[in-house]
Amino acid sequence: MARLNWGMIGGGEGSQIGPAHRLGAQADGNFVLAAGAMDVDAAKGKAYAESLGVAPDRAYGDWREMLAGETTRDDRVDLVTVATPNSTHFEITKAFLEAGFNVLCEKPMTMTVEEGEEIVRVAKASGKICAVNYCYSAYPMVREMREIVRTGGIGKVRLIVTNFSHGHHGDATDADNPRVRWRYDPSMAGVSGQFADCGIHALHMASFIAGDQVDKVSADFASTISSRVLEDDAMVNFRMAGGTVGRLWTSSVAIGRQHGFDIQVFGETGGMRWASEQPNQVFYTPVGGRTQIMEKGESGLSDEAARLSRVAIAHPEGFPLAVANIYVDLAAAIRGETRDGLPTAEDGLRSMAAVYAAVGSAESDGAWIDARPPMFR
C-alpha cells in the first residue's frame, strides 16, 4: 500500500513533542515526511526539514508558505500535523481544513470555546478529518479498559479518580526558563495553565474510558509560585451525563512525581487502575475478589487492545508508540476505514469548554459550572 504524504508545522529542532510525532507517524510505513514548516525562524526551519529528508522546495519558511505551496501540488500532503504554540492552533488548523487538508492538532485544539465550535463546523463542512492528539487514549491497555466498560465488565461506572501531576516546574528559580514560562503566560497559553496543559488529558481519558461526557465541573486553582499568572495546581470535581462522579488533580509543582498520569475507574461490580509509567498493565479487582494484573499482549484481551499491541508480552511499549497508534488510525481513516477511538475536533471542543468552566468555577469559589459547549447543550 502506497505511503501517505505527511507535513508537519512546528515540532522543530529542540521541540519536546516533535520527535514523538516523527517517530509515531513513520513507525508503520503509513506516512512519509514530505513537507514541513518547522520553526518560527524560517532559515532554521528549512534547514532542519531538509536534514530530515524533506525536498528543498517543500521545506517551507512558515505555515502560510506551506499552505500555498501544498495546495497547488498534485502530490500534496494527505495529513498536516500542527505542533506549534497553543495560540496558533486555531488559525493554522482552520486554514488547512478549509483548503481541504486532513489535520492532526496538538492539544489544546484552540484557545477559546468559540474557536473550538468554529473548528467543529469547518471540519464538518470540509468533510476532512480533524483529530486532536489525545495520544494517551491510544495505549493498548487503555483501549482494553474502555472495552471492559463498554461490555459491562465492571457494571455501571460510579466513580472516576484521575490525576496528571508532576514536579518539573516546581523550582521557582527556573520560572524564567522559556520552556516553562510560556505555560503560565495567558498571551501564549490562554486562560489556564496546568489544567489546559495536562489536566485535559486526564479529563479526556475519563470520558474516553467511561463512554460518557462531562456535564459540569467545580474547581479550585492555585498559583503556588507567585510570579505565575496562571495556575500550576488544580483540583477539579466533575459530574458526567450518565451520573458518574469524577475527581481530578493536576499539578506541575508536585516535586518527586515524574510523569504522574493515572486513572482509576470504579463500577458496580469491579474497579480498574492504569498508570502511564506502567502502561502495559491494568489492575482489575472484581467486587469481593482479588486484584488481578492484566498484561498487554496476553491472550483473551479485546480486539482493540490486541490490534494496537506491537511487541511481545513483557516488552514495554512507550509514548512514541501510543502516538504511532493515533497515526495508524489516522491513516486508516484517510483511506476510508472506520476508526472508533480516534480523538476528534469535538473532543477538542469539549476539553476547551471544560477549561473555561473550570476557570469560571475557580473564580467563583468552586461553584458548579456547566461544562458543555453551547453547541452541544
N, C-alpha and C positions, 0 to 999 in steps of 0.2 A: 504494500500500500504506500502510495506516494506521501512523503512528508509534507506537512503544512508549513507555510511561511509564517514566521513569528517576528514581531517587532517589540522593542522594549523602550519605554520612555522613563528616564531616571534609572536608579539602580546601578550607577556607575562605579568607578574605582573607589574603594573605601566604603561603599554602601553596606549597611548591615543586612538588608533584605535581598539585594541584587544577586549575590551568589546562589541563594536558595532558589530563586526563580530560574536562573540559568541552568542549574543542576536539575531542577524539577521538570522544566519544560522539555529538556532534551534527554531525559533519562530513558525514555521508552521508544525513542526514534519517531515520535509523532510530529515533532516540530524541529525546524532548523532556524537558528537566529539569522534572519535575513536583513533586518533593518534596525536602527537604533538612534535615539537622541538621548544620550545617557548622562549628560552633565549640564548644569547651568552655565558652565564655561564651555562655549561652543568648540573651541580648538581641542580642549582636553577630552570632551565627549566624543568627538570624531575620532581622535587618535585611539581612545580606548575601544570604541566599537570596532575599528579596523584591527586592533590587536586580538579581538575575539573572532576574527574571520569575516566580519561584515565588509561587503564590497565598498570601495571608497564613495561611489555615487549613492549609496544607501546609508552611509554614516552621516547623520544629519546634525546640524548645529543646534536646532531646537525643535520642539514638537510641531510648531506650525509649518516649518520647512518639511518635516517628515510627513505631515498630513497632505500637503500639496504634492510632494513627490510620490507618495504611495498611491494617492487617489487616481493618478493617470497611468499607472503601470498595469500591464496585463497580468503580471505575476505579483500583484500587490499582496501585502501580508494578510493572512487569514485571521490573525488574532493580534491585538495590541495589549500589552501589559503596562499599566500606569503605576509606577512605583516612585512617585515624586512626593514632595511635601504635601501635607493634608490640604492646604489652602488652594492647591492647584487641581485637585482631583476632579472637581465638578466641571470646570471649563474644558479640560482635556477629554474627559470621558464623554461629555455631551457632543463635542465636536467630532470625535471619531465615530460615535454611534450614528450621528446624523449623516455622516459620509458613507455609511454602510459597512463599517468595520465591527467585528466582534471585539469585546473589551473585557479584560480582567483587571479590576481596580483594587488596589490595596485599600485596607480599611483605615479610618472611616471613609466611606464612599464619598461623602460630601461634608460640608461644614454646617449646613442648616437643614431643617426638615423640608423647607420649601424646595431647596435644591434637590433633595432626595426624591421628592414627589415628581419633580421635573425629569429626573433621570429615568424613573419608572415609566413615565409617559413616553419619553423619547425612545426608550428601548422597545416598548410595545409597538410604537408607530413604525420603527425601523425594521422590526422583525428580526433583529440581531440579538445575540447573546450579550447580556451584561452580567458578569459574575463578579463576586467580591471574595477576596482571599481570606475567608474564614477557614484556613487550612487545617486547624486542629480537628475539625469535624471529619476530616478525611483519613484519620488514623484508623486502621482496620478494627481495633477493639472498641473504638467509639461507635463505629458502624454496627458492631455486634451489640452494644448496649441499646442503641436505637432499635434494632430488630427485636431484642428481648422485650422492650417496652411495647413495641408495635404489635407483637404477637401475644401480649398478655402475660409474659413470663414473670412479672412481679405484681400483677394486678394493676389497679388504678394508681397512678403516681400521686402520692400525698405531699411529698416534701423534696426539694432540691437544695442542697448546700454546696456552693461552689466558691472558689477563690482563685485569683490570679495576682499573687503578691510576691515581690522580690525586694531586695535591698540595695540594688545597684545605683540608685540615686539618693542614697541616704547620707552621703558625705557633703555637708554644707559647703566645704571648701572647693568642691567640684561644680558648684552651681553655675559658673560661667562657661563651662565646657559646652561648645556649640552643639554637640550630640545630645546633651542633656537639656540645655536651656530652652530650646525651641518647644519642647513638650509642655512647658508651663507658660508659654507666651501666647496670649489669646490671638494675636495677629497671625500666628502660624498654626496653632493647634485648635483654635476655636474656643467654644465656651467651657470645655472640660479638658483636664489634663489626664490624670491616671485612669479615670473611668472610661474616657473615649479611647485611650491608648490600649489598655489591657482589659479593663472590665467588660467591654462589649464582646470580647472573645468568650468570656465566661457566660455572659448573658445569652449570646447566640447558641453556645453549646447546650445550655439548659433547654432552650426552645427546640433545638435540633433533636436532642435525645427524647424529650417528652412528646414531640409532635404537637406542640401547643405554643401559643403566643402570649407574650406578656401584656397584660391589660393595664396595670398601674404599678407605680413604684413609690417608695418612701425612702429618702436618702439623707445621709449625714456626710458632708465633705469636710476635709481639713487640709490646710497647707501647713505642714509641720515645720517646714523650712521657710522662715518669714519672708525671704526675698522672692518667693514664688507667688505669682498672681493666681494661678490655677492649682487645684487640689493635687496633692501627692498621696492621699489616702482617702478611701471612700468605703462606706458601708451602705449597701443598697438592699432593702427588702423589696420583694416583688410578688405580685399575685398574677396567676395565669388565668386565661379564659375558662379553662376546664376545672378551676378550683385549686390547682396546685399552689402550695406556698413555697416561696423561694427566699434564700438568704445568700448574699454575695458580698465578699470582702475583696477589695483590690488595693494594693499599696506598692509604692516604689521605695519606701523607706524602711522595709522590714529586713533590717540587716541580719544576715545569716541565712536568709532564704535565697535560693539561687534563681530558679525559674518559677516555681511555686504555683503552677496551674493544676488544679484538681477539681473533681466533681463527684458528689455523692447523690444518688437517686434512691429515694425510699418509697416503696409502694406498699400495697395492702398485703402482699404475700412474700415480699423479699426486698433486699436492698443491694445496690452495686456501688463500687467505687473505682475510679480511674484517675491516674496521675500522669502528667506529661513527662515527668522524669523517669517513670517506669511504664512506658506506653504499650509494652507488649502484654500487659496483664490487666484483667478486670477481676476484682474481688467481689464475689457474689455470695450472699447469705440468704437462704430461704427462711421464712418465718419458722422459728422453733428448731432450726437446723444449724449445722456447722458451716463456717465460712469456707468457700471453695475458691481456688485460683484458676481462672480461665486463661489459657495461654494462646497468644497469636500463633497461628499455624497448626494448631491441634485439630484433630478430626471433630466433626459434629458442629462446627461453627456455621453461621449463616453464609449464604452465597456472597453477600456483600463483603463480609469480613474476609472470606477466602479470596475473593477477586482482587482485593487491594493488598493482600499479603504477598510480599515479593521474595522473601528469603525464608529458609527453612526454620522450623521451630527452634527456639532458644537463641536465635541470632537477632540482634537488635535492629530495629528499623527506626530511623530518627526523623527529625523535622524536614530535611530536604525531600525525603520520600513521601511525607504527608503532603507537601506542596506538589510533588510529582503526581500524586493521586488526583489533585484538583485538575492538573493539566491532562491527565488521562481522560477524565470525564469531560473536560472541555473539548478535547479532540473528538471524542465520540459524539458530543452534541453538535459540533460544527459539521460532522459528517452525516448528521441526521438521525442519530440514535437518541433514545431517551435515557437521561441520567437523573435519577430521583434525588440524589444527595447534593447536587451542585448548588452552592450558595448563590443567590441571585440579587438583583437590584432591590427587590422587595425586602430581602433580609437586611441589606444595607440601609434602606429607609427605616425599617423598624428599629434598627440599632440607633440611628440618629434621633428618632423620636424619643427613645428611651433615655438617651443622653440629655436631651433638653428637659424631659420630665424630671430626671434626677437632679439636674441643676436647679430647676424651679422648686423642687421639694426641699433641697438643702438650704435654699434661700428662705424657705418658709418653715424652718424648724421641723423638717421631716414630714410635712403634710403629704397625704396621699395624692398623687397627680396621675391623671390619665396618660398612659404611655403609648397609646395607639396613634399612628399617623392620622391626620384628619381625613385623608382619602380612604382609609380603611375603617372608619367609625360607622 
